[in-house]
């Protein structure tokens, strides 16, 4: 049975759900704007989408390391807040990217 501290932590499932939502929004935005690009092949679409997803994932993981270090070394020392783990730092990066990204086509 999880204790209260574990229950208040962000899980990997939440991170996967946010990442899947972000990927779905990006795919939808691409489909809406792909009408402007003539002769887009499905192979090229799959390849570029895969490369872009890997690149985005690498940026998220590196940014989460930086956010976790910043939070645990500075913010939790200055204010009366708890330290965060790596999974929660990933959630911070994903939610930040959802909130502060322009979705205009």
C-alpha positions as semicolon CSV with decimal commas, in nm:
position;residue;x (nm);y (nm);z (nm)
1;X;0,000;0,000;0,000
2;X;0,154;0,333;-0,102
3;X;0,208;0,585;0,172
4;X;0,098;0,949;0,151
5;X;0,432;1,077;0,015
6;X;0,436;0,825;-0,272
7;X;0,075;0,902;-0,358
8;X;0,152;1,273;-0,403
9;X;0,440;1,207;-0,644
10;X;0,402;1,230;-1,021
11;X;0,423;0,892;-1,193
12;X;0,571;0,775;-1,523
13;X;0,218;0,707;-1,646
14;X;0,133;1,076;-1,613
15;X;0,449;1,166;-1,807
16;X;0,363;0,917;-2,081
17;X;0,010;1,056;-2,106
18;X;0,137;1,413;-2,137
19;X;0,399;1,310;-2,395
20;X;0,134;1,118;-2,595
21;X;-0,096;1,421;-2,583
22;X;0,187;1,646;-2,699
23;X;0,266;1,404;-2,985
24;X;-0,101;1,387;-3,087
25;X;-0,129;1,767;-3,097
26;X;0,192;1,789;-3,302
27;X;0,070;1,523;-3,544
28;X;-0,267;1,695;-3,583
29;X;-0,097;2,030;-3,642
30;X;0,130;1,872;-3,905
31;X;-0,165;1,713;-4,085
32;X;-0,349;2,044;-4,093
33;X;-0,047;2,227;-4,236
34;X;0,079;1,942;-4,462
35;X;-0,172;2,039;-4,729
36;X;0,062;2,327;-4,805
37;X;0,346;2,084;-4,890
38;X;0,301;1,897;-5,220
39;X;0,386;1,527;-5,262
40;X;0,456;1,424;-4,902
41;X;0,533;1,051;-4,897
42;X;0,434;0,834;-4,600
43;X;0,790;0,703;-4,567
44;X;0,929;1,054;-4,537
45;X;0,656;1,144;-4,289
46;X;0,732;0,843;-4,067
47;X;1,107;0,900;-4,083
48;X;1,095;1,270;-4,004
49;X;0,836;1,219;-3,731
50;X;1,053;0,951;-3,569
51;X;1,365;1,166;-3,584
52;X;1,176;1,466;-3,446
53;X;1,030;1,255;-3,163
54;X;1,374;1,125;-3,064
55;X;1,519;1,475;-3,079
56;X;1,234;1,614;-2,866
57;X;1,270;1,329;-2,615
58;X;1,644;1,394;-2,581
59;X;1,580;1,764;-2,517
60;X;1,315;1,681;-2,256
61;X;1,544;1,438;-2,072
62;X;1,836;1,682;-2,067
63;X;1,613;1,972;-1,961
64;X;1,470;1,755;-1,681
65;X;1,821;1,698;-1,545
66;X;1,879;2,073;-1,539
67;X;1,539;2,147;-1,381
68;X;1,589;1,882;-1,111
69;X;1,935;2,014;-1,023
70;X;1,811;2,373;-1,016
71;X;1,511;2,286;-0,803
72;X;1,690;2,064;-0,554
73;X;1,995;2,288;-0,513
74;X;1,834;2,630;-0,513
75;X;1,456;2,640;-0,488
76;X;1,418;2,381;-0,212
77;X;1,692;2,555;-0,009
78;X;1,543;2,904;-0,046
79;X;1,178;2,814;0,009
80;X;1,002;2,561;0,226
81;X;0,933;2,311;-0,054
82;X;1,036;1,949;-0,094
83;X;1,292;1,821;-0,340
84;X;1,169;1,668;-0,664
85;X;1,280;1,349;-0,833
86;X;1,368;1,298;-1,200
87;X;1,019;1,182;-1,298
88;X;0,867;1,498;-1,154
89;X;1,125;1,711;-1,333
90;X;1,021;1,549;-1,662
91;X;0,659;1,638;-1,582
92;X;0,760;1,999;-1,516
93;X;0,931;2,020;-1,856
94;X;0,639;1,857;-2,041
95;X;0,371;2,070;-1,877
96;X;0,580;2,385;-1,932
97;X;0,609;2,301;-2,300
98;X;0,234;2,249;-2,326
99;X;0,152;2,575;-2,150
100;X;0,399;2,799;-2,327
101;X;0,392;2,663;-2,684
102;X;0,204;2,843;-2,958
103;X;-0,020;2,602;-3,151
104;X;-0,105;2,834;-3,438
105;X;-0,076;2,678;-3,782
